[in-house]
Amino acid sequence: MAICLVGLGSNLGDRIANLLRSVAALHATAGVNVLRVSSLWETAPVGGPVDQPPFLNGAALIETSLAPREMLSTLLSVENILGRVRDQPWGPRTIDLDLLLFDKLIVESSELTLPHPRLAERRFVLQPAAELDCPLRHPASGKSIVEMLAELPPEKPGEMRMRVITSARQMQQVALASRHAGRRIGFVPTMGALHVGHLSLVQRAREACDVAVASIFVNPTQFGPREDFGKYPRTLEADLQALSAAKCDVVFVPDQSEIYPPGCTTLVEPPAVAQPLEGAFRPGHFRGVATVVLKLFNLVQPHRAYFGQKDYQQQLVIRHMTADLNLPVEIVTCPTVRESDGLALSSRNRYLSASEREQALALSRALTAAELLVAEGITDAATIVGRMKSVLGDAGIERIDYVALADVHTLAEVLEFRGEAVALIACHVGGTRLIDNRVMQSSPPSA
């Protein structure tokens, strides 16, 4: 059996899916055993059209009984299966598989050169390969992967961009190494379908921390049996492009089996603040939220975690859970990001038709109406809640789960407004369930 190093690259289509499929295809090939796969690094393209998109690059350490030319033929076959079209040199490609090293062999022929002639020059090859604890050395120079990487000139701006990690174990290792190096980690957990609100959280993480990490995972345990897990929008490639533009450092994109391995039965019972409102209308929802967030905190090891105020009860649940379990994570709640007309940004807004979107503006109007009553000195909660319901009804919104005025810390029902409270709404516009809220404070009496 021989050991070889294979470079993986994609800059066309669903890049992560292309790379994962190529690894799976290699693993399924007789005589090929994939030992280890690196994380993926987004890098600027080298050569080819000037406007082509960035690559995701990785590396795989492989054990094989195939001869070098047979291995090359296998790589070309996988490229063909995954739809690579060689219509222009250095052009965009769905998949690019390169045989970089093959034991201690030196091969020079018209069809195959080993080691790869540009191996020692390419950071986008050496950086991921350095993660693999690769036993191979360059047979001509005798240098290891790590030594070749160290000899490269200083990294150019934008040369190595965002790192994408799909393995839970690898995410934890990277996070622990960052902590050991004294780097502060800011974390933004998401379910994808990203919008400006999510990206504003990434920006906050970048400003306050050394490493900004975002996760993309549609968590099945927080969806009820009649909820939209199956149709929840999944826009991974667009999300990666948005995070790259926001200069996110690391994106964790685990498969469901990485978060919930076979046989996993442990769930987190959420704190008492999870019981009213969303807890009453979505039984089990916050148990799923608490479970996945605790798991993500254990894997990402953040110093700070960033959440939007739009999911007000969710951030309270996480804040209470973090305190109750003595987690060393600071929870940072950031203001709700809205469209210019007041609609709170939500991944579910894409479900709304044009007329439904207009109708949905009633949520922010209802909250504004409540705020105006408070400014006028109205303290009776029933009057404030009644006004919000009236605004929703005037807009034709008939299915209302709740309209409430609650304590900002406990979500206990407020009967009389005294100083501060949060107004919360959950209702259905067409087939889409929307939530919104606003923290309101009474003005102090003038001197």
C-alpha positions as CSV (number, residue, x, y, z in Angstrom):
1,M,0.0,0.0,0.0
2,A,1.2,3.5,-0.9
3,I,0.4,6.9,0.7
4,C,-0.4,9.8,-1.5
5,L,-1.5,13.4,-1.1
6,V,-4.4,14.8,-3.2
7,G,-5.3,18.4,-3.7
8,L,-9.0,19.3,-3.8
9,G,-10.5,22.4,-5.3
10,S,-13.8,23.9,-6.6
11,N,-15.0,27.3,-7.6
12,L,-18.1,26.6,-9.6
13,G,-21.6,25.6,-8.3
14,D,-22.1,24.2,-4.8
15,R,-18.4,24.1,-3.8
16,I,-18.8,22.3,-0.6
17,A,-21.0,19.7,-2.1
18,N,-18.6,19.2,-5.0
19,L,-15.7,18.6,-2.7
20,L,-17.6,16.3,-0.3
21,R,-18.9,14.3,-3.2
22,S,-15.4,13.9,-4.7
23,V,-14.1,12.6,-1.3
24,A,-17.0,10.2,-1.1
25,A,-16.4,9.0,-4.6
26,L,-12.7,8.4,-3.9
27,H,-13.5,6.5,-0.7
28,A,-15.9,4.3,-2.6
29,T,-13.2,3.3,-5.2
30,A,-11.7,-0.1,-4.8
31,G,-8.1,0.1,-3.7
32,V,-8.5,3.7,-2.2
33,N,-8.8,4.5,1.4
34,V,-9.2,8.2,2.4
35,L,-7.3,8.6,5.7
36,R,-7.8,12.2,6.5
37,V,-9.3,15.3,4.9
38,S,-8.4,18.9,5.7
39,S,-10.7,21.8,6.3
40,L,-11.5,24.0,3.3
41,W,-9.9,27.3,2.6
42,E,-11.3,30.0,0.4
43,T,-8.6,31.4,-1.8
44,A,-8.2,33.7,-4.7
45,P,-8.0,32.0,-8.1
46,V,-4.5,31.6,-9.7
47,G,-4.5,32.3,-13.4
48,G,-7.4,32.0,-15.8
49,P,-10.2,34.6,-16.3
50,V,-9.8,37.7,-14.1
51,D,-13.5,37.6,-13.0
52,Q,-13.8,34.0,-11.9
53,P,-15.0,33.3,-8.4
54,P,-12.8,32.2,-5.5
55,F,-11.9,28.6,-4.9
56,L,-12.5,26.4,-1.9
57,N,-9.3,24.3,-1.6
58,G,-8.5,21.3,0.6
59,A,-6.3,18.3,0.7
60,A,-6.8,14.5,1.4
61,L,-4.3,12.0,2.6
62,I,-5.0,8.7,0.9
63,E,-3.8,5.1,1.3
64,T,-4.0,3.1,-2.0
65,S,-3.0,-0.1,-3.7
66,L,-3.2,1.6,-7.1
67,A,-0.2,2.6,-9.1
68,P,0.4,6.3,-9.7
69,R,-1.1,6.3,-13.2
70,E,-4.1,4.3,-12.0
71,M,-4.6,6.9,-9.2
72,L,-4.4,9.7,-11.7
73,S,-7.0,8.0,-13.9
74,T,-9.2,7.6,-10.8
75,L,-9.0,11.3,-10.1
76,L,-9.8,12.2,-13.7
77,S,-12.8,9.8,-13.6
78,V,-14.2,11.5,-10.5
79,E,-13.7,14.9,-12.1
80,N,-15.7,13.7,-15.1
81,I,-18.5,12.2,-12.9
82,L,-18.8,15.6,-11.1
83,G,-19.1,17.5,-14.4
84,R,-15.8,19.1,-14.9
85,V,-15.5,20.7,-18.3
86,R,-12.1,21.5,-19.6
87,D,-13.1,24.2,-22.0
88,Q,-10.4,26.8,-21.1
89,P,-7.1,26.5,-19.3
90,W,-7.2,27.7,-15.7
91,G,-10.9,28.3,-16.1
92,P,-13.7,27.9,-13.5
93,R,-14.3,24.3,-12.5
94,T,-16.8,22.3,-10.5
95,I,-13.9,20.1,-9.2
96,D,-10.2,20.0,-9.5
97,L,-8.3,17.0,-8.2
98,D,-4.5,17.0,-8.3
99,L,-2.1,14.2,-7.4
100,L,0.6,16.1,-5.4
101,L,2.8,13.4,-3.8
102,F,2.9,9.6,-4.1
103,D,5.2,8.0,-1.5
104,K,8.8,8.8,-2.4
105,L,8.3,8.6,-6.1
106,I,9.6,11.0,-8.7
107,V,7.8,10.7,-12.0
108,E,8.3,12.8,-15.1
109,S,6.2,11.9,-18.2
110,S,3.8,13.7,-20.6
111,E,0.8,12.5,-18.6
112,L,2.0,12.7,-15.0
113,T,4.6,14.6,-13.0
114,L,5.4,13.7,-9.4
115,P,5.7,15.5,-7.1
116,H,3.3,18.1,-8.6
117,P,5.6,20.7,-10.2
118,R,4.0,23.7,-8.3
119,L,3.5,22.0,-5.0
120,A,6.2,24.0,-3.1
121,E,4.9,27.3,-4.5
122,R,1.2,27.2,-3.6
123,R,0.0,28.3,-0.2
124,F,-3.6,27.2,-1.1
125,V,-2.2,23.6,-1.4
126,L,0.3,23.6,1.4
127,Q,-2.0,25.3,4.0
128,P,-4.7,22.6,4.0
129,A,-2.1,19.8,3.5
130,A,-0.3,21.0,6.7
131,E,-3.4,20.1,8.7
132,L,-3.1,16.4,7.8
133,D,0.0,15.4,9.8
134,C,1.3,14.2,6.4
135,P,4.2,11.8,6.7
136,L,5.3,12.4,3.1
137,R,8.2,14.6,2.2
138,H,9.2,16.2,-1.1
139,P,11.3,13.4,-2.6
140,A,13.7,15.8,-4.3
141,S,14.2,18.4,-1.5
142,G,13.4,16.2,1.4
143,K,11.3,18.9,2.9
144,S,8.0,18.3,4.8
145,I,4.7,20.0,4.0
146,V,5.2,22.2,7.0
147,E,8.7,23.2,6.1
148,M,7.6,24.1,2.5
149,L,4.8,26.2,3.9
150,A,7.2,28.0,6.2
151,E,9.5,28.9,3.3
152,L,6.8,30.7,1.3
153,P,7.0,34.5,1.1
154,P,4.6,36.5,3.3
155,E,0.9,35.9,2.6
156,K,-0.6,38.5,0.2
157,P,-3.8,40.3,1.2
158,G,-6.8,38.2,0.2
159,E,-4.6,35.2,-0.8
160,M,-6.1,32.9,1.9
161,R,-9.6,34.1,2.9
162,M,-12.2,32.2,4.8
163,R,-11.8,28.8,6.4
164,V,-14.7,26.3,6.1
165,I,-14.9,23.4,8.5
166,T,-17.4,20.5,8.3
167,S,-16.0,18.2,11.0
168,A,-17.1,18.7,14.6
169,R,-13.9,17.4,16.0
170,Q,-11.8,19.6,13.7
171,M,-13.9,22.6,14.7
172,Q,-13.1,22.0,18.3
173,Q,-9.4,21.5,17.7
174,V,-9.2,24.7,15.7
175,A,-11.1,26.6,18.4
176,L,-8.9,25.2,21.3
177,A,-5.8,26.1,19.3
178,S,-7.0,29.7,18.9
179,R,-7.8,29.9,22.6
180,H,-4.3,28.5,23.4
181,A,-2.8,31.2,21.2
182,G,-4.6,33.9,23.2
183,R,-7.0,34.7,20.4
184,R,-10.6,35.8,21.4
185,I,-13.4,34.0,19.5
186,G,-16.6,35.7,18.5
187,F,-19.4,33.4,17.4
188,V,-22.5,33.8,15.3
189,P,-24.7,30.7,15.2
190,T,-27.2,30.7,12.3
191,M,-29.4,28.3,10.3
192,G,-28.3,29.9,7.0
193,A,-30.5,31.8,4.5
194,L,-28.4,34.7,5.7
195,H,-29.5,38.4,5.4
196,V,-28.0,41.7,6.5
197,G,-29.1,41.1,10.1
198,H,-26.9,38.0,10.3
199,L,-24.0,39.8,8.7
200,S,-24.3,42.7,11.1
201,L,-23.6,40.2,13.9
202,V,-20.5,38.9,12.1
203,Q,-19.3,42.5,11.8
204,R,-19.8,43.0,15.6
205,A,-17.8,39.8,16.2
206,R,-15.0,41.0,14.0
207,E,-14.8,44.3,15.7
208,A,-14.6,42.9,19.2
209,C,-12.7,39.6,18.8
210,D,-9.7,38.2,17.0
211,V,-11.5,35.4,15.2
212,A,-15.1,35.7,13.9
213,V,-16.8,32.3,13.5
214,A,-20.2,31.7,12.0
215,S,-22.0,28.3,11.9
216,I,-24.7,27.2,9.4
217,F,-26.8,24.4,10.6
218,V,-30.5,23.9,10.2
219,N,-31.3,22.3,13.5
220,P,-33.9,19.5,13.3
221,T,-34.6,19.3,17.0
222,Q,-36.1,22.8,17.2
223,F,-38.8,22.2,14.6
224,G,-42.2,20.7,15.6
225,P,-43.9,18.0,13.5
226,R,-46.0,20.4,11.6
227,E,-43.3,23.1,11.1
228,D,-41.2,23.9,8.1
229,F,-37.9,22.0,8.6
230,G,-38.2,20.4,5.2
231,K,-38.8,23.6,3.4
232,Y,-36.6,25.9,5.5
233,P,-34.5,27.8,2.9
234,R,-31.1,26.3,2.4
235,T,-28.8,28.6,0.4
236,L,-25.4,27.4,1.4
237,E,-23.3,28.7,-1.5
238,A,-24.9,32.2,-1.3
239,D,-24.4,32.2,2.4
240,L,-20.7,31.4,2.0
241,Q,-20.3,34.2,-0.5
242,A,-22.0,36.6,1.9
243,L,-19.8,35.5,4.8
244,S,-16.7,35.8,2.7
245,A,-17.6,39.4,1.7
246,A,-18.2,40.1,5.4
247,K,-14.7,38.9,6.1
248,C,-15.8,36.1,8.4
249,D,-12.7,34.1,9.4
250,V,-14.2,30.6,10.0
251,V,-17.5,29.0,8.9
252,F,-18.6,25.8,10.6
253,V,-20.9,23.8,8.3
254,P,-21.6,20.4,10.0
255,D,-23.7,17.6,8.6
256,Q,-26.5,16.5,10.9
257,S,-24.6,13.4,12.0
258,E,-21.7,15.6,13.2
259,I,-24.1,17.4,15.7
260,Y,-26.4,14.4,16.5
261,P,-24.3,11.2,16.0
262,P,-26.2,7.9,15.7
263,G,-27.6,6.9,19.1
264,C,-27.5,10.5,20.5
265,T,-30.3,10.9,23.0
266,T,-29.1,13.7,25.3
267,L,-31.2,16.9,25.3
268,V,-31.0,20.0,27.3
269,E,-34.0,21.1,29.4
270,P,-34.3,24.8,28.9
271,P,-34.7,27.4,31.7
272,A,-38.0,28.6,33.0
273,V,-38.0,31.7,30.7
274,A,-38.6,29.2,27.8
275,Q,-42.1,28.3,29.0
276,P,-44.4,31.2,28.0
277,L,-45.0,32.6,24.6
278,E,-43.0,30.6,22.0
279,G,-42.7,27.8,24.6
280,A,-46.5,27.5,24.8
281,F,-47.1,27.6,21.0
282,R,-44.0,25.6,20.0
283,P,-43.6,22.8,22.5
284,G,-40.1,21.4,22.5
285,H,-38.7,24.2,20.4
286,F,-36.5,25.7,23.0
287,R,-35.3,22.3,24.1
288,G,-33.9,21.9,20.6
289,V,-32.5,25.4,20.7
290,A,-30.8,25.0,24.1
291,T,-29.4,21.6,23.0
292,V,-27.8,22.7,19.7
293,V,-26.5,26.0,21.2
294,L,-24.8,24.2,24.0
295,K,-23.3,21.7,21.5
296,L,-22.1,24.6,19.3
297,F,-20.6,26.4,22.3
298,N,-18.7,23.2,23.2
299,L,-17.3,22.9,19.7
300,V,-16.6,26.6,18.8
301,Q,-15.4,27.6,22.3
302,P,-16.4,31.2,21.9
303,H,-15.5,34.0,24.3
304,R,-18.6,36.0,23.0
305,A,-21.7,34.8,21.1
306,Y,-23.9,37.2,19.2
307,F,-27.6,37.0,18.8
308,G,-30.2,39.4,17.3
309,Q,-32.9,41.0,19.4
310,K,-35.6,39.9,16.9
311,D,-35.6,36.5,18.5
312,Y,-36.0,38.1,21.9
313,Q,-37.1,35.0,23.9
314,Q,-34.4,32.9,22.3
315,Q,-31.6,35.2,23.4
316,L,-33.1,35.2,26.9
317,V,-33.2,31.4,26.9
318,I,-29.6,31.2,25.9
319,R,-28.6,33.9,28.3
320,H,-30.2,32.1,31.2
321,M,-28.9,28.7,30.1
322,T,-25.4,30.1,29.9
323,A,-25.6,31.5,33.4
324,D,-27.3,28.4,34.9
325,L,-24.6,26.1,33.5
326,N,-21.7,28.4,34.3
327,L,-20.6,28.6,30.7
328,P,-17.6,31.0,30.1
329,V,-19.4,32.7,27.2
330,E,-20.6,36.3,27.1
331,I,-23.9,36.6,25.4
332,V,-24.2,39.8,23.3
333,T,-27.7,40.8,22.0
334,C,-27.6,43.2,19.0
335,P,-30.5,45.4,17.8
336,T,-33.0,44.1,15.3
337,V,-32.1,45.0,11.7
338,R,-35.1,46.3,9.7
339,E,-35.9,47.2,6.2
340,S,-36.4,50.9,5.5
341,D,-40.2,50.5,5.9
342,G,-39.8,48.8,9.3
343,L,-40.1,45.1,8.5
344,A,-37.8,43.1,10.7
345,L,-35.3,41.1,8.6
346,S,-36.0,37.3,8.7
347,S,-35.0,34.3,6.7
348,R,-38.8,33.5,6.4
349,N,-39.6,36.8,4.7
350,R,-38.7,35.2,1.4
351,Y,-41.9,33.2,1.8
352,L,-44.1,36.3,1.6
353,S,-45.9,37.4,-1.5
354,A,-45.9,41.1,-2.4
355,S,-49.3,41.6,-0.8
356,E,-48.3,39.6,2.3
357,R,-45.2,41.6,2.7
358,E,-47.2,44.7,2.8
359,Q,-49.5,43.1,5.3
360,A,-46.5,42.1,7.5
361,L,-45.7,45.7,8.0
362,A,-48.5,45.7,10.6
363,L,-46.2,44.0,13.1
364,S,-43.8,47.0,13.3
365,R,-46.8,49.4,13.1
366,A,-48.4,47.7,16.1
367,L,-45.2,47.9,18.1
368,T,-44.9,51.6,17.3
369,A,-48.5,52.1,18.3
370,A,-47.7,50.5,21.7
371,E,-44.6,52.8,22.1
372,L,-46.8,55.9,21.4
373,L,-49.2,54.9,24.1
374,V,-46.4,54.5,26.6
375,A,-45.0,57.9,25.6
376,E,-48.5,59.3,26.3
377,G,-48.3,57.9,29.8
378,I,-50.7,55.0,29.3
379,T,-49.7,52.2,31.8
380,D,-52.5,49.7,31.6
381,A,-51.1,46.7,29.8
382,A,-54.5,45.5,28.5
383,T,-55.0,48.9,26.7
384,I,-51.5,48.6,25.2
385,V,-52.0,45.0,24.1
386,G,-55.5,45.8,22.8
387,R,-54.1,48.6,20.6
388,M,-51.5,46.3,19.1
389,K,-54.1,43.6,18.3
390,S,-56.3,46.3,16.7
391,V,-53.5,47.4,14.4
392,L,-52.9,43.8,13.3
393,G,-56.6,43.2,12.8
394,D,-57.0,46.3,10.7
395,A,-54.3,44.9,8.4
396,G,-56.3,41.7,8.0
397,I,-54.1,39.5,10.1
398,E,-56.5,37.1,11.7
399,R,-54.3,34.3,13.0
400,I,-52.5,35.7,16.0
401,D,-50.6,33.4,18.4
402,Y,-49.9,36.0,21.0
403,V,-49.5,39.7,21.6
404,A,-48.0,40.4,25.0
405,L,-46.4,42.9,27.3
406,A,-43.8,41.2,29.4
407,D,-40.9,41.6,31.9
408,V,-37.7,42.1,29.9
409,H,-35.8,39.6,32.1
410,T,-38.3,36.9,32.9
411,L,-41.1,37.3,30.3
412,A,-43.6,37.3,33.1
413,E,-46.8,39.0,32.0
414,V,-46.9,42.7,32.8
415,L,-50.3,44.1,34.0
416,E,-49.2,47.7,34.6
417,F,-46.3,49.3,32.7
418,R,-43.7,50.6,35.1
419,G,-40.5,51.8,33.6
420,E,-39.6,49.1,31.2
421,A,-41.2,46.1,29.4
422,V,-41.0,44.2,26.1
423,A,-43.9,44.0,23.7
424,L,-43.9,40.8,21.7
425,I,-45.9,39.6,18.7
426,A,-46.2,36.3,16.9
427,C,-48.7,35.9,14.1
428,H,-49.3,34.3,10.7
429,V,-49.2,36.3,7.5
430,G,-50.5,33.9,4.8
431,G,-48.7,30.7,5.5
432,T,-45.7,32.4,7.1
433,R,-45.3,32.7,10.9
434,L,-43.6,36.0,11.8
435,I,-42.3,37.4,15.2
436,D,-41.2,40.8,16.3
437,N,-40.7,42.7,19.5
438,R,-39.7,46.0,20.9
439,V,-38.3,47.0,24.3
440,M,-40.1,50.1,25.6
441,Q,-39.1,52.4,28.4
442,S,-41.1,55.2,29.9
443,S,-39.5,58.7,29.9
444,P,-38.4,59.9,33.3
445,P,-40.4,62.8,34.6
446,S,-39.1,66.2,33.7
447,A,-37.4,68.2,36.4
